[in-house]
Amino acid sequence: MAEASLIEVRGATKRYDRKPILRGVDLTVDSGEVVALLGANGAGKTTLMRIISGLSRPDRGDVRLGGATFEAGGHELRR
């Protein structure tokens, strides 16, 4: 069985006050990879990082860390 990706984001969507910030973002980061997020001001970099870290929830989409979701792993994932 293949090992789960370290970070996996599928279809992440986030809006603030009806303004779309993220629109269906997909991202996969495997163990040992180095990834940089680049973009203009307001592109959604911080929003994506808040979602990946569990500080914010996507309006739609799925985020998994090591194959587990925040709903399933909760406190341990945040640690």
N, C-alpha and C positions, 0 to 999 in steps of 0.2 A: 504494500500500500504506500502511495506517495505521501511524503511529509507535507503538512499544511504550510502555506505561505506565512511568513512572519506578519505581514500586513496585507489585508485584502479588502478593497473597497469596491463595491459594485452598485452603480446607478445612484450614487449619493446626490441628493437634491436638497437644497436649503434656500428658503426665502426669508427675508426680513421686510416687514411692512409691504407685502406683495411684490417686493423687488427680488427677482431671482439672483442669488449669489452663486450657487453651484447648480449646474444642470447636467445630471446624469454622469457624474465623474466616476471613472473606473481607474483603479490603481492596484498594482500588485508589487510587493517588495518581498523578496526571498531573503533568507538568512545569508549574511555576508555581503549583500548588495549595498551600495551607497547611492542614495537618490537625493536630488536637489529639486525643490519646487521654485520655479521662476515665473514671474509674471508682473504685470503692471499693478500699481496701486488699485485696490478694489477688485482684483481678479479672483479672490476667494481663497488665497493661500492660508491665511490665519483661520478662516472658517473651516477649511478642510482639516487642518491640524487640530483644532478644537474637537472636531467630530472624531478623528482617529484616537485622540487621547481620552475620549469619553466625557469631556467637559460640555459638549453640546450634542444633541441628537439630530440626525438628518430627518428632514420631512419625509423623505422616501429614500430607499436604498438599504444596503446592508454593509456592515463593517465587521470584520473578523480579525482578531489578533491571535496568531497561532492556531487558527481554526475555531476559536471560541468567540461568542458574541458577548457584549457587555451585559445583556440580560441574563445569560447563562453563567458568565464568569465574574460579573460584578466587581466586588472589592478586590479580588486577586488580580484581575486585569489592570485595574487602576494603580495598584501597588507596583 
